[in-house]
Amino acid sequence: MKGGVGKTTTAVYLAALAAMARRSTSLVDADAQASAADWLERSEDERTGSVELVEAPTERLLGKALNRLDAEDVAIVDTPPGHERLTAKALELADVVVIPTRVGGVETPRVEAVLDLVPKKTPAGLVVCSARTFTRDYVDMVAGWKEVGVQVWGTVPERVAIAAGPEDWLSDDGLESYRAVWRRALRAHREG
């Protein structure tokens, strides 16, 4: 996926939710820009305090990081924008895939490209970030994905306060919005 769709925000919020559920949680930052790493290192939010940060900006480091985890550990990977090989490696090793996107025609081909890389037996779902849920575009997008068999696991409405990065704490509204995505991903993992 390209940048700006909510990848890092989604990764940080899902990692926080996993940690809040008392799961051993790693946030694997596979992006050379290290936005997720910066967020965790600078955050004073106790909800991310137990999340282990792993920087893995290459295929080899990503593979090593994910292969060393126990079966019960949770690893959330923040992939770099536009790096198909590294994204493909993350998807190959994933048990569940959450794809952040936004409403808009340009996003559909990008999501389709990522979905094409997801192994057939790996459950995947979308989270629509910064959505104006009352618009026709949003309703049509969700219906369109449903029609082709792609699940929308959650929506983060535009009005929901989301922390603007490392300087701010995670917002309760943001955690609540991402909680639905977390639950759907867990269910997909159990059923998968």
PyRosetta script that sets phi, psi and omega in degrees:
from pyrosetta import init, pose_from_sequence

init()
pose = pose_from_sequence("MKGGVGKTTTAVYLAALAAMARRSTSLVDADAQASAADWLERSEDERTGSVELVEAPTERLLGKALNRLDAEDVAIVDTPPGHERLTAKALELADVVVIPTRVGGVETPRVEAVLDLVPKKTPAGLVVCSARTFTRDYVDMVAGWKEVGVQVWGTVPERVAIAAGPEDWLSDDGLESYRAVWRRALRAHREG")
pose.set_psi(1, 150.9)
pose.set_omega(1, 174.6)
pose.set_phi(2, -76.2)
pose.set_psi(2, 167.5)
pose.set_omega(2, 177.2)
pose.set_phi(3, -72.4)
pose.set_psi(3, 165.1)
pose.set_omega(3, 174.5)
pose.set_phi(4, 87.5)
pose.set_psi(4, 3.5)
pose.set_omega(4, 179.9)
pose.set_phi(5, -98.6)
pose.set_psi(5, -6.0)
pose.set_omega(5, 179.5)
pose.set_phi(6, 106.7)
pose.set_psi(6, 20.3)
pose.set_omega(6, -177.9)
pose.set_phi(7, -61.7)
pose.set_psi(7, -52.9)
pose.set_omega(7, -177.0)
pose.set_phi(8, -67.0)
pose.set_psi(8, -43.6)
pose.set_omega(8, 178.5)
pose.set_phi(9, -59.2)
pose.set_psi(9, -45.7)
pose.set_omega(9, 178.5)
pose.set_phi(10, -60.7)
pose.set_psi(10, -45.1)
pose.set_omega(10, -179.4)
pose.set_phi(11, -61.6)
pose.set_psi(11, -44.9)
pose.set_omega(11, -178.4)
pose.set_phi(12, -65.9)
pose.set_psi(12, -44.6)
pose.set_omega(12, -179.7)
pose.set_phi(13, -65.2)
pose.set_psi(13, -41.6)
pose.set_omega(13, 178.8)
pose.set_phi(14, -66.4)
pose.set_psi(14, -38.4)
pose.set_omega(14, 177.0)
pose.set_phi(15, -63.5)
pose.set_psi(15, -42.1)
pose.set_omega(15, 178.1)
pose.set_phi(16, -62.2)
pose.set_psi(16, -42.7)
pose.set_omega(16, 179.3)
pose.set_phi(17, -64.7)
pose.set_psi(17, -40.1)
pose.set_omega(17, 177.1)
pose.set_phi(18, -62.5)
pose.set_psi(18, -44.8)
pose.set_omega(18, 179.8)
pose.set_phi(19, -65.2)
pose.set_psi(19, -39.0)
pose.set_omega(19, 178.7)
pose.set_phi(20, -64.7)
pose.set_psi(20, -25.3)
pose.set_omega(20, 177.3)
pose.set_phi(21, -86.6)
pose.set_psi(21, 12.9)
pose.set_omega(21, 177.7)
pose.set_phi(22, 62.1)
pose.set_psi(22, 35.1)
pose.set_omega(22, 175.1)
pose.set_phi(23, -97.6)
pose.set_psi(23, 143.0)
pose.set_omega(23, 172.7)
pose.set_phi(24, -66.5)
pose.set_psi(24, 116.7)
pose.set_omega(24, -168.7)
pose.set_phi(25, -126.5)
pose.set_psi(25, 132.8)
pose.set_omega(25, 172.9)
pose.set_phi(26, -119.0)
pose.set_psi(26, 137.3)
pose.set_omega(26, 170.7)
pose.set_phi(27, -105.5)
pose.set_psi(27, 112.1)
pose.set_omega(27, -177.5)
pose.set_phi(28, -96.4)
pose.set_psi(28, 112.1)
pose.set_omega(28, -180.0)
pose.set_phi(29, -93.5)
pose.set_psi(29, 103.8)
pose.set_omega(29, -178.9)
pose.set_phi(30, -94.9)
pose.set_psi(30, 5.5)
pose.set_omega(30, -178.4)
pose.set_phi(31, -95.6)
pose.set_psi(31, 126.6)
pose.set_omega(31, 179.8)
pose.set_phi(32, -60.4)
pose.set_psi(32, -24.0)
pose.set_omega(32, 177.0)
pose.set_phi(33, -71.5)
pose.set_psi(33, -19.2)
pose.set_omega(33, 174.4)
pose.set_phi(34, 57.2)
pose.set_psi(34, 40.1)
pose.set_omega(34, 179.0)
pose.set_phi(35, -64.7)
pose.set_psi(35, -42.4)
pose.set_omega(35, 179.1)
pose.set_phi(36, -66.4)
pose.set_psi(36, -40.9)
pose.set_omega(36, 178.4)
pose.set_phi(37, -62.2)
pose.set_psi(37, -44.4)
pose.set_omega(37, 178.5)
pose.set_phi(38, -59.3)
pose.set_psi(38, -43.4)
pose.set_omega(38, -178.9)
pose.set_phi(39, -60.9)
pose.set_psi(39, -50.3)
pose.set_omega(39, -177.8)
pose.set_phi(40, -67.7)
pose.set_psi(40, -39.2)
pose.set_omega(40, -178.1)
pose.set_phi(41, -67.5)
pose.set_psi(41, -32.8)
pose.set_omega(41, -176.1)
pose.set_phi(42, -96.4)
pose.set_psi(42, -13.7)
pose.set_omega(42, -176.4)
pose.set_phi(43, -74.5)
pose.set_psi(43, 140.7)
pose.set_omega(43, 174.0)
pose.set_phi(44, -105.1)
pose.set_psi(44, 8.8)
pose.set_omega(44, -178.5)
pose.set_phi(45, -73.4)
pose.set_psi(45, 119.4)
pose.set_omega(45, -176.9)
pose.set_phi(46, -64.9)
pose.set_psi(46, -18.6)
pose.set_omega(46, -179.6)
pose.set_phi(47, -71.6)
pose.set_psi(47, -16.7)
pose.set_omega(47, 174.9)
pose.set_phi(48, -107.7)
pose.set_psi(48, 0.9)
pose.set_omega(48, -175.5)
pose.set_phi(49, -60.8)
pose.set_psi(49, -33.5)
pose.set_omega(49, -178.6)
pose.set_phi(50, -93.2)
pose.set_psi(50, 2.0)
pose.set_omega(50, 178.2)
pose.set_phi(51, -77.5)
pose.set_psi(51, 124.7)
pose.set_omega(51, 177.1)
pose.set_phi(52, -81.7)
pose.set_psi(52, 130.8)
pose.set_omega(52, 178.0)
pose.set_phi(53, -94.0)
pose.set_psi(53, 130.4)
pose.set_omega(53, 175.9)
pose.set_phi(54, -128.6)
pose.set_psi(54, 120.1)
pose.set_omega(54, 176.3)
pose.set_phi(55, -94.0)
pose.set_psi(55, 124.7)
pose.set_omega(55, -175.6)
pose.set_phi(56, -144.5)
pose.set_psi(56, 72.2)
pose.set_omega(56, -174.4)
pose.set_phi(57, -83.2)
pose.set_psi(57, 12.8)
pose.set_omega(57, 175.8)
pose.set_phi(58, -131.0)
pose.set_psi(58, 161.5)
pose.set_omega(58, 179.0)
pose.set_phi(59, -59.6)
pose.set_psi(59, -41.9)
pose.set_omega(59, -178.6)
pose.set_phi(60, -63.5)
pose.set_psi(60, -48.6)
pose.set_omega(60, 179.8)
pose.set_phi(61, -64.9)
pose.set_psi(61, -37.8)
pose.set_omega(61, 178.2)
pose.set_phi(62, -63.7)
pose.set_psi(62, -46.2)
pose.set_omega(62, 178.3)
pose.set_phi(63, -60.1)
pose.set_psi(63, -44.3)
pose.set_omega(63, 178.6)
pose.set_phi(64, -62.2)
pose.set_psi(64, -44.1)
pose.set_omega(64, -178.0)
pose.set_phi(65, -62.5)
pose.set_psi(65, -44.7)
pose.set_omega(65, -176.6)
pose.set_phi(66, -76.8)
pose.set_psi(66, -33.8)
pose.set_omega(66, -178.8)
pose.set_phi(67, -73.0)
pose.set_psi(67, -17.9)
pose.set_omega(67, -178.9)
pose.set_phi(68, -87.7)
pose.set_psi(68, -3.9)
pose.set_omega(68, -177.8)
pose.set_phi(69, -79.7)
pose.set_psi(69, 148.2)
pose.set_omega(69, 173.0)
pose.set_phi(70, -76.2)
pose.set_psi(70, 162.1)
pose.set_omega(70, -177.1)
pose.set_phi(71, -60.2)
pose.set_psi(71, -30.0)
pose.set_omega(71, -177.8)
pose.set_phi(72, -89.7)
pose.set_psi(72, -8.1)
pose.set_omega(72, 179.7)
pose.set_phi(73, -72.6)
pose.set_psi(73, 151.0)
pose.set_omega(73, 175.4)
pose.set_phi(74, -109.3)
pose.set_psi(74, 128.8)
pose.set_omega(74, 174.2)
pose.set_phi(75, -123.2)
pose.set_psi(75, 126.6)
pose.set_omega(75, 175.8)
pose.set_phi(76, -109.0)
pose.set_psi(76, 125.4)
pose.set_omega(76, -177.2)
pose.set_phi(77, -108.2)
pose.set_psi(77, 126.7)
pose.set_omega(77, 173.0)
pose.set_phi(78, -99.6)
pose.set_psi(78, 105.1)
pose.set_omega(78, -176.9)
pose.set_phi(79, -84.8)
pose.set_psi(79, 155.3)
pose.set_omega(79, 179.5)
pose.set_phi(80, -76.5)
pose.set_psi(80, 151.2)
pose.set_omega(80, 177.3)
pose.set_phi(81, -68.9)
pose.set_psi(81, 135.1)
pose.set_omega(81, 172.1)
pose.set_phi(82, 69.6)
pose.set_psi(82, 18.3)
pose.set_omega(82, 179.5)
pose.set_phi(83, -110.8)
pose.set_psi(83, 85.3)
pose.set_omega(83, -170.7)
pose.set_phi(84, -61.7)
pose.set_psi(84, -40.8)
pose.set_omega(84, -177.5)
pose.set_phi(85, -65.8)
pose.set_psi(85, -42.4)
pose.set_omega(85, 179.5)
pose.set_phi(86, -69.4)
pose.set_psi(86, -38.9)
pose.set_omega(86, 175.9)
pose.set_phi(87, -63.3)
pose.set_psi(87, -43.3)
pose.set_omega(87, 178.7)
pose.set_phi(88, -61.1)
pose.set_psi(88, -39.4)
pose.set_omega(88, 177.7)
pose.set_phi(89, -63.4)
pose.set_psi(89, -44.5)
pose.set_omega(89, 178.5)
pose.set_phi(90, -62.0)
pose.set_psi(90, -42.7)
pose.set_omega(90, -179.3)
pose.set_phi(91, -67.3)
pose.set_psi(91, -36.8)
pose.set_omega(91, 178.5)
pose.set_phi(92, -61.4)
pose.set_psi(92, -34.8)
pose.set_omega(92, -176.7)
pose.set_phi(93, -93.9)
pose.set_psi(93, -4.5)
pose.set_omega(93, -174.3)
pose.set_phi(94, -78.7)
pose.set_psi(94, 146.8)
pose.set_omega(94, 170.7)
pose.set_phi(95, -90.6)
pose.set_psi(95, -30.5)
pose.set_omega(95, -179.7)
pose.set_phi(96, -146.5)
pose.set_psi(96, 144.5)
pose.set_omega(96, -179.3)
pose.set_phi(97, -122.6)
pose.set_psi(97, 127.3)
pose.set_omega(97, 173.7)
pose.set_phi(98, -112.2)
pose.set_psi(98, 123.6)
pose.set_omega(98, -177.3)
pose.set_phi(99, -112.4)
pose.set_psi(99, 109.6)
pose.set_omega(99, 175.5)
pose.set_phi(100, -74.0)
pose.set_psi(100, 143.2)
pose.set_omega(100, 177.4)
pose.set_phi(101, -151.7)
pose.set_psi(101, 174.9)
pose.set_omega(101, 174.7)
pose.set_phi(102, -128.9)
pose.set_psi(102, 166.5)
pose.set_omega(102, 176.5)
pose.set_phi(103, -74.7)
pose.set_psi(103, 134.3)
pose.set_omega(103, 177.0)
pose.set_phi(104, 148.5)
pose.set_psi(104, 144.1)
pose.set_omega(104, -176.7)
pose.set_phi(105, -58.8)
pose.set_psi(105, -34.3)
pose.set_omega(105, -178.1)
pose.set_phi(106, -69.1)
pose.set_psi(106, -23.1)
pose.set_omega(106, -178.2)
pose.set_phi(107, -76.1)
pose.set_psi(107, -32.3)
pose.set_omega(107, -176.1)
pose.set_phi(108, -56.1)
pose.set_psi(108, -49.7)
pose.set_omega(108, 179.1)
pose.set_phi(109, -63.1)
pose.set_psi(109, -32.3)
pose.set_omega(109, 179.0)
pose.set_phi(110, -68.5)
pose.set_psi(110, -42.8)
pose.set_omega(110, 177.5)
pose.set_phi(111, -64.5)
pose.set_psi(111, -42.9)
pose.set_omega(111, 178.8)
pose.set_phi(112, -59.5)
pose.set_psi(112, -39.0)
pose.set_omega(112, 178.9)
pose.set_phi(113, -63.5)
pose.set_psi(113, -41.2)
pose.set_omega(113, 178.0)
pose.set_phi(114, -68.6)
pose.set_psi(114, -44.4)
pose.set_omega(114, 179.5)
pose.set_phi(115, -58.8)
pose.set_psi(115, -34.8)
pose.set_omega(115, 177.9)
pose.set_phi(116, -64.3)
pose.set_psi(116, -24.7)
pose.set_omega(116, -179.7)
pose.set_phi(117, -87.2)
pose.set_psi(117, -17.1)
pose.set_omega(117, -177.2)
pose.set_phi(118, -72.4)
pose.set_psi(118, 126.4)
pose.set_omega(118, 176.8)
pose.set_phi(119, -56.6)
pose.set_psi(119, 146.4)
pose.set_omega(119, -172.4)
pose.set_phi(120, -54.8)
pose.set_psi(120, -36.9)
pose.set_omega(120, -175.7)
pose.set_phi(121, -91.4)
pose.set_psi(121, 2.5)
pose.set_omega(121, -178.8)
pose.set_phi(122, -91.7)
pose.set_psi(122, 119.7)
pose.set_omega(122, 178.7)
pose.set_phi(123, -65.6)
pose.set_psi(123, 141.2)
pose.set_omega(123, -180.0)
pose.set_phi(124, -141.2)
pose.set_psi(124, 147.3)
pose.set_omega(124, 177.1)
pose.set_phi(125, -150.2)
pose.set_psi(125, 162.0)
pose.set_omega(125, -178.3)
pose.set_phi(126, -101.7)
pose.set_psi(126, 150.7)
pose.set_omega(126, 165.6)
pose.set_phi(127, -122.4)
pose.set_psi(127, 123.7)
pose.set_omega(127, -179.0)
pose.set_phi(128, -91.6)
pose.set_psi(128, 115.6)
pose.set_omega(128, -174.8)
pose.set_phi(129, -96.9)
pose.set_psi(129, 146.1)
pose.set_omega(129, 175.7)
pose.set_phi(130, 53.1)
pose.set_psi(130, 45.8)
pose.set_omega(130, -173.3)
pose.set_phi(131, -90.9)
pose.set_psi(131, 140.1)
pose.set_omega(131, 169.0)
pose.set_phi(132, -92.3)
pose.set_psi(132, 91.6)
pose.set_omega(132, -169.7)
pose.set_phi(133, -69.1)
pose.set_psi(133, -12.8)
pose.set_omega(133, -178.9)
pose.set_phi(134, -91.1)
pose.set_psi(134, 0.1)
pose.set_omega(134, -176.1)
pose.set_phi(135, -91.7)
pose.set_psi(135, 156.9)
pose.set_omega(135, 177.1)
pose.set_phi(136, -64.7)
pose.set_psi(136, -37.4)
pose.set_omega(136, 179.6)
pose.set_phi(137, -59.2)
pose.set_psi(137, -43.3)
pose.set_omega(137, 179.2)
pose.set_phi(138, -64.3)
pose.set_psi(138, -49.7)
pose.set_omega(138, -178.9)
pose.set_phi(139, -59.0)
pose.set_psi(139, -44.6)
pose.set_omega(139, 179.5)
pose.set_phi(140, -64.8)
pose.set_psi(140, -39.5)
pose.set_omega(140, -179.7)
pose.set_phi(141, -63.2)
pose.set_psi(141, -48.0)
pose.set_omega(141, -180.0)
pose.set_phi(142, -61.4)
pose.set_psi(142, -43.8)
pose.set_omega(142, 178.7)
pose.set_phi(143, -63.2)
pose.set_psi(143, -39.6)
pose.set_omega(143, 179.6)
pose.set_phi(144, -63.6)
pose.set_psi(144, -43.4)
pose.set_omega(144, 177.9)
pose.set_phi(145, -65.9)
pose.set_psi(145, -40.8)
pose.set_omega(145, 179.5)
pose.set_phi(146, -61.3)
pose.set_psi(146, -41.1)
pose.set_omega(146, -178.8)
pose.set_phi(147, -60.6)
pose.set_psi(147, -34.0)
pose.set_omega(147, 179.8)
pose.set_phi(148, -96.0)
pose.set_psi(148, 10.1)
pose.set_omega(148, 173.9)
pose.set_phi(149, 84.0)
pose.set_psi(149, 16.8)
pose.set_omega(149, 177.8)
pose.set_phi(150, -99.8)
pose.set_psi(150, 125.9)
pose.set_omega(150, -177.3)
pose.set_phi(151, -83.8)
pose.set_psi(151, 138.6)
pose.set_omega(151, 170.6)
pose.set_phi(152, -99.4)
pose.set_psi(152, 109.7)
pose.set_omega(152, -175.1)
pose.set_phi(153, -83.4)
pose.set_psi(153, -14.6)
pose.set_omega(153, 179.1)
pose.set_phi(154, 180.0)
pose.set_psi(154, 164.9)
pose.set_omega(154, 178.2)
pose.set_phi(155, -135.8)
pose.set_psi(155, 135.6)
pose.set_omega(155, 173.5)
pose.set_phi(156, -108.0)
pose.set_psi(156, 102.1)
pose.set_omega(156, -177.4)
pose.set_phi(157, -61.2)
pose.set_psi(157, 150.9)
pose.set_omega(157, -179.3)
pose.set_phi(158, -56.6)
pose.set_psi(158, -33.6)
pose.set_omega(158, -176.9)
pose.set_phi(159, -73.7)
pose.set_psi(159, -13.6)
pose.set_omega(159, -178.1)
pose.set_phi(160, -72.4)
pose.set_psi(160, 129.5)
pose.set_omega(160, 177.9)
pose.set_phi(161, -72.1)
pose.set_psi(161, 125.5)
pose.set_omega(161, 176.4)
pose.set_phi(162, -121.9)
pose.set_psi(162, 134.3)
pose.set_omega(162, 178.8)
pose.set_phi(163, -56.3)
pose.set_psi(163, 141.3)
pose.set_omega(163, -176.5)
pose.set_phi(164, -88.4)
pose.set_psi(164, 28.9)
pose.set_omega(164, 177.2)
pose.set_phi(165, 116.0)
pose.set_psi(165, -160.8)
pose.set_omega(165, -168.2)
pose.set_phi(166, -61.7)
pose.set_psi(166, -24.4)
pose.set_omega(166, -176.3)
pose.set_phi(167, -73.8)
pose.set_psi(167, -22.7)
pose.set_omega(167, -173.5)
pose.set_phi(168, -109.5)
pose.set_psi(168, 156.2)
pose.set_omega(168, 173.3)
pose.set_phi(169, -77.0)
pose.set_psi(169, 159.7)
pose.set_omega(169, 174.1)
pose.set_phi(170, -67.1)
pose.set_psi(170, 144.0)
pose.set_omega(170, -179.0)
pose.set_phi(171, -87.9)
pose.set_psi(171, 146.8)
pose.set_omega(171, 177.2)
pose.set_phi(172, -62.6)
pose.set_psi(172, -39.1)
pose.set_omega(172, 177.3)
pose.set_phi(173, -62.5)
pose.set_psi(173, -41.9)
pose.set_omega(173, 178.4)
pose.set_phi(174, -63.5)
pose.set_psi(174, -44.5)
pose.set_omega(174, 177.4)
pose.set_phi(175, -60.0)
pose.set_psi(175, -42.0)
pose.set_omega(175, 179.9)
pose.set_phi(176, -64.0)
pose.set_psi(176, -41.7)
pose.set_omega(176, 178.6)
pose.set_phi(177, -64.2)
pose.set_psi(177, -42.7)
pose.set_omega(177, -179.3)
pose.set_phi(178, -76.1)
pose.set_psi(178, -18.3)
pose.set_omega(178, 179.0)
pose.set_phi(179, -59.5)
pose.set_psi(179, -38.6)
pose.set_omega(179, 178.0)
pose.set_phi(180, -62.0)
pose.set_psi(180, -40.4)
pose.set_omega(180, 178.8)
pose.set_phi(181, -65.4)
pose.set_psi(181, -45.1)
pose.set_omega(181, 178.8)
pose.set_phi(182, -57.6)
pose.set_psi(182, -46.1)
pose.set_omega(182, -179.3)
pose.set_phi(183, -64.0)
pose.set_psi(183, -42.4)
pose.set_omega(183, 179.4)
pose.set_phi(184, -65.5)
pose.set_psi(184, -39.1)
pose.set_omega(184, 178.4)
pose.set_phi(185, -65.0)
pose.set_psi(185, -42.4)
pose.set_omega(185, 177.5)
pose.set_phi(186, -61.5)
pose.set_psi(186, -45.0)
pose.set_omega(186, 179.3)
pose.set_phi(187, -61.9)
pose.set_psi(187, -43.6)
pose.set_omega(187, 179.5)
pose.set_phi(188, -62.7)
pose.set_psi(188, -37.8)
pose.set_omega(188, 178.2)
pose.set_phi(189, -65.0)
pose.set_psi(189, -44.8)
pose.set_omega(189, -179.3)
pose.set_phi(190, -64.9)
pose.set_psi(190, -38.8)
pose.set_omega(190, -177.6)
pose.set_phi(191, -81.1)
pose.set_psi(191, -20.8)
pose.set_omega(191, -175.1)
pose.set_phi(192, -75.0)
pose.dump_pdb("model.pdb")
